[in-house]
Amino acid sequence: MHAVHRLHQFRKSLSTTTYKARGQRVNRCDLCRLSTNFCTCTIAPQKTDVSTNAGFLLLMYDTEVLKPSNTGKLIADLIPDTYAFLWSRTTKNDELQAVLDDEKWQPFVVFPQEYASEDRQVYSNKVVCEQGKRPLFIMLDGSWREAKKMFRKSPYLDKLPLVSFNPKMLLDNLSSPVGADSRYTVRKTELEHQFSTAEVAARVLEMFGEKDNGHLLDLWFDVFNFQYQKSVCQRNKGNPDAIENYQSFLNR
């Protein structure tokens, strides 16, 4: 059980009523949140599958962690040092601040450059850390409207550098197996070339130089995307070879 699983349980404990997500009648696995008929827990990445120097911190907007379609949990499946917190505009979170203040980390906010002030440091091609530091990538996990609100109303993030990328330009330098558009059709996106949280994290890992980990996260996302759509009443637009591709990569 990782940080997102624990946060999911905590958020459920705060609810006075059952959260009714789309597909609420599906009998879901408590961990992967897929239909029990299409559960992927037995093939989930193991610690021995991943060697990484990166960490992730997911700031999740209220009910986002309750949504079975959330892809932030896929990051935690892969990256051992993944933290997850509920976002609050008014309540200070000492545990969150302690992670940001930890000397081993160099925090970066992952967000489009166009929303940054002119004097804010932005990494758009390659992520470089100070000597002795490890990158901590902060993902604002929610709908696009919610993510913008978190970005504007989190003053403790204002002085941190941004990691941003142009999807089309990034393809020239990275090994991503996909194009400049998201493969995630479970949710409607508000912007062109808008990616899911896991897809963005995969590209950030590649920008940090961990191309194999970025590729593995992309493949794991493909598995989730295809398996999730098996239990919905619409044509499955996922990759039917997702599990085979993922396992082949692990078995190289």
C-alpha positions as CSV (number, residue, x, y, z in Angstrom):
1,M,0.0,0.0,0.0
2,H,1.4,3.4,-1.0
3,A,0.7,7.0,-0.3
4,V,-2.2,7.4,-2.7
5,H,-3.9,4.3,-1.3
6,R,-3.5,5.6,2.2
7,L,-4.9,9.0,1.2
8,H,-7.8,7.4,-0.5
9,Q,-8.7,5.6,2.8
10,F,-8.3,8.8,4.8
11,R,-10.5,10.8,2.4
12,K,-13.2,8.1,2.5
13,S,-13.2,8.3,6.3
14,L,-14.1,12.0,6.1
15,S,-17.1,11.3,4.0
16,T,-20.6,11.2,5.5
17,T,-22.1,9.8,2.3
18,T,-20.8,7.4,-0.4
19,Y,-18.9,9.1,-3.2
20,K,-20.8,8.3,-6.4
21,A,-18.3,8.4,-9.2
22,R,-19.1,7.4,-12.7
23,G,-19.3,3.6,-12.9
24,Q,-20.4,3.5,-9.3
25,R,-22.0,0.1,-9.8
26,V,-18.8,-1.6,-10.9
27,N,-17.3,-3.9,-8.2
28,R,-13.8,-2.4,-7.9
29,C,-10.5,-3.5,-6.4
30,D,-9.6,-1.5,-3.4
31,L,-6.1,-0.8,-4.6
32,C,-6.0,-0.3,-8.4
33,R,-9.6,0.9,-8.4
34,L,-10.3,-1.1,-11.6
35,S,-13.1,-3.6,-11.9
36,T,-12.2,-6.7,-10.0
37,N,-12.6,-8.6,-13.3
38,F,-9.8,-6.5,-14.9
39,C,-7.6,-5.9,-11.8
40,T,-3.9,-5.3,-12.5
41,C,-2.5,-5.6,-9.0
42,T,-0.8,-9.0,-9.8
43,I,1.3,-7.3,-12.6
44,A,1.9,-4.0,-10.8
45,P,5.6,-2.8,-10.9
46,Q,7.8,-4.1,-8.1
47,K,10.6,-2.2,-6.3
48,T,13.2,-4.2,-8.2
49,D,11.7,-3.0,-11.5
50,V,12.6,0.7,-10.9
51,S,15.8,2.5,-10.0
52,T,15.1,6.2,-9.7
53,N,16.5,9.3,-8.0
54,A,13.2,11.2,-8.4
55,G,10.4,11.8,-6.0
56,F,6.8,13.0,-6.6
57,L,4.4,15.0,-4.4
58,L,0.8,14.8,-5.4
59,L,-1.4,17.7,-4.2
60,M,-4.9,16.3,-4.8
61,Y,-8.0,18.4,-5.1
62,D,-10.6,17.1,-2.5
63,T,-12.5,14.3,-4.2
64,E,-9.9,13.6,-6.9
65,V,-8.4,10.8,-4.8
66,L,-11.8,9.1,-4.7
67,K,-12.2,9.0,-8.5
68,P,-11.4,5.5,-9.9
69,S,-10.2,7.2,-13.1
70,N,-7.5,9.1,-11.3
71,T,-4.0,8.4,-12.8
72,G,-1.9,10.0,-10.0
73,K,-1.9,6.6,-8.3
74,L,0.0,5.1,-11.2
75,I,3.0,7.4,-10.3
76,A,2.9,6.0,-6.8
77,D,2.8,2.4,-8.2
78,L,6.1,3.1,-9.9
79,I,8.0,5.7,-7.9
80,P,8.8,4.6,-4.2
81,D,9.2,8.2,-2.9
82,T,5.8,9.4,-3.8
83,Y,3.9,11.6,-1.3
84,A,0.2,12.4,-1.5
85,F,-1.8,15.2,0.3
86,L,-5.2,16.7,0.0
87,W,-5.0,20.3,-1.1
88,S,-6.4,23.0,1.1
89,R,-6.5,26.8,0.5
90,T,-6.9,27.7,4.2
91,T,-5.5,24.8,6.3
92,K,-1.8,24.6,6.8
93,N,-0.4,21.1,6.5
94,D,2.7,20.7,8.6
95,E,3.5,17.2,7.1
96,L,3.4,18.6,3.6
97,Q,5.6,21.5,4.6
98,A,8.1,19.2,6.2
99,V,8.5,17.3,2.9
100,L,9.1,20.6,1.0
101,D,11.6,21.7,3.6
102,D,13.5,18.4,3.6
103,E,17.1,19.2,2.6
104,K,17.4,16.1,0.4
105,W,14.8,17.4,-2.0
106,Q,14.8,20.2,-4.6
107,P,11.1,20.8,-5.3
108,F,9.7,21.7,-8.7
109,V,6.1,22.6,-9.5
110,V,5.0,20.9,-12.8
111,F,2.8,23.4,-14.5
112,P,2.5,25.2,-17.9
113,Q,5.0,28.1,-18.3
114,E,2.4,30.5,-19.6
115,Y,0.9,30.8,-16.0
116,A,4.2,31.7,-14.4
117,S,5.4,35.2,-13.5
118,E,8.1,36.7,-15.6
119,D,10.8,36.3,-12.9
120,R,10.0,32.7,-12.1
121,Q,12.6,30.1,-13.0
122,V,11.3,27.6,-15.6
123,Y,12.9,24.3,-16.8
124,S,11.4,23.5,-20.2
125,N,14.0,21.1,-21.8
126,K,16.0,19.5,-19.1
127,V,15.7,19.3,-15.3
128,V,18.9,20.0,-13.4
129,C,19.3,19.8,-9.6
130,E,21.8,21.4,-7.3
131,Q,24.6,19.1,-6.2
132,G,23.5,16.6,-3.5
133,K,19.8,17.3,-4.2
134,R,17.1,15.0,-5.6
135,P,14.2,16.4,-7.6
136,L,10.7,16.4,-6.0
137,F,8.2,17.0,-8.7
138,I,5.0,18.5,-7.4
139,M,1.9,17.5,-9.4
140,L,-1.4,19.5,-9.0
141,D,-3.8,16.6,-9.4
142,G,-7.4,17.5,-10.3
143,S,-9.4,18.8,-13.3
144,W,-7.7,21.6,-15.2
145,R,-9.9,24.2,-13.5
146,E,-9.0,22.7,-10.1
147,A,-5.3,22.6,-10.9
148,K,-5.3,26.3,-11.9
149,K,-7.0,27.2,-8.6
150,M,-4.4,25.2,-6.7
151,F,-1.6,26.9,-8.6
152,R,-3.0,30.4,-7.9
153,K,-3.9,29.9,-4.3
154,S,-0.9,28.0,-2.8
155,P,1.5,30.7,-1.7
156,Y,4.0,28.1,-0.3
157,L,4.6,27.0,-3.9
158,D,5.1,30.5,-5.4
159,K,8.9,30.6,-5.0
160,L,9.6,27.1,-6.4
161,P,10.8,26.7,-10.0
162,L,8.5,25.3,-12.6
163,V,8.9,22.3,-14.9
164,S,7.0,22.9,-18.1
165,F,7.1,21.4,-21.6
166,N,5.6,21.9,-25.1
167,P,4.3,18.5,-26.1
168,K,5.2,18.8,-29.8
169,M,8.7,20.2,-29.1
170,L,9.4,17.6,-26.5
171,L,8.9,14.7,-29.0
172,D,12.0,15.7,-30.9
173,N,14.2,14.8,-27.9
174,L,12.5,12.1,-25.9
175,S,11.7,8.4,-26.3
176,S,8.0,8.6,-25.5
177,P,6.1,5.9,-27.6
178,V,3.2,8.2,-28.1
179,G,2.3,11.4,-29.9
180,A,1.6,15.0,-28.8
181,D,-1.9,14.1,-27.7
182,S,-3.2,12.3,-24.6
183,R,-4.4,8.7,-25.0
184,Y,-6.7,9.1,-22.0
185,T,-10.2,9.3,-23.4
186,V,-12.0,8.3,-20.1
187,R,-12.1,12.0,-19.2
188,K,-12.8,15.0,-21.4
189,T,-10.0,17.5,-21.6
190,E,-10.6,21.3,-21.7
191,L,-7.4,22.1,-23.6
192,E,-5.7,20.8,-26.8
193,H,-2.7,18.5,-26.0
194,Q,-3.8,18.2,-22.4
195,F,-2.3,15.1,-20.7
196,S,-3.4,13.0,-17.7
197,T,-1.3,13.3,-14.5
198,A,0.5,10.1,-15.2
199,E,1.3,11.0,-18.8
200,V,2.8,14.3,-17.6
201,A,4.9,12.6,-14.9
202,A,6.3,10.2,-17.6
203,R,7.5,13.2,-19.6
204,V,9.0,14.9,-16.6
205,L,11.0,11.7,-15.8
206,E,12.3,11.8,-19.3
207,M,13.3,15.5,-18.9
208,F,15.2,14.5,-15.8
209,G,17.1,11.9,-17.8
210,E,15.3,8.8,-16.6
211,K,14.0,7.8,-20.0
212,D,13.4,4.1,-19.1
213,N,11.3,5.1,-16.1
214,G,9.4,7.6,-18.1
215,H,8.7,4.9,-20.8
216,L,7.7,2.4,-18.1
217,L,5.2,4.8,-16.6
218,D,3.8,5.4,-20.1
219,L,3.4,1.7,-20.6
220,W,1.8,1.2,-17.2
221,F,-0.6,4.0,-17.9
222,D,-1.5,2.2,-21.2
223,V,-2.4,-0.9,-19.1
224,F,-4.6,1.1,-16.8
225,N,-6.2,3.0,-19.6
226,F,-7.1,-0.2,-21.5
227,Q,-8.3,-2.2,-18.5
228,Y,-10.4,0.7,-17.2
229,Q,-12.3,1.0,-20.4
230,K,-13.2,-2.6,-20.4
231,S,-15.8,-1.9,-17.7
232,V,-17.4,1.2,-19.3
233,C,-20.2,1.4,-21.8
234,Q,-18.3,2.8,-24.7
235,R,-15.9,1.6,-27.3
236,N,-12.5,0.8,-25.8
237,K,-10.0,3.3,-27.4
238,G,-7.1,2.0,-25.3
239,N,-4.2,-0.1,-26.6
240,P,-5.1,-3.8,-26.8
241,D,-1.4,-4.7,-26.7
242,A,-0.8,-2.7,-23.5
243,I,-0.2,-5.6,-21.1
244,E,2.0,-7.4,-23.6
245,N,4.1,-4.2,-24.3
246,Y,4.4,-3.5,-20.6
247,Q,5.5,-7.0,-19.7
248,S,7.9,-7.2,-22.6
249,F,9.6,-4.0,-21.4
250,L,10.0,-5.4,-17.9
251,N,11.4,-8.6,-19.2
252,R,14.1,-7.1,-21.4
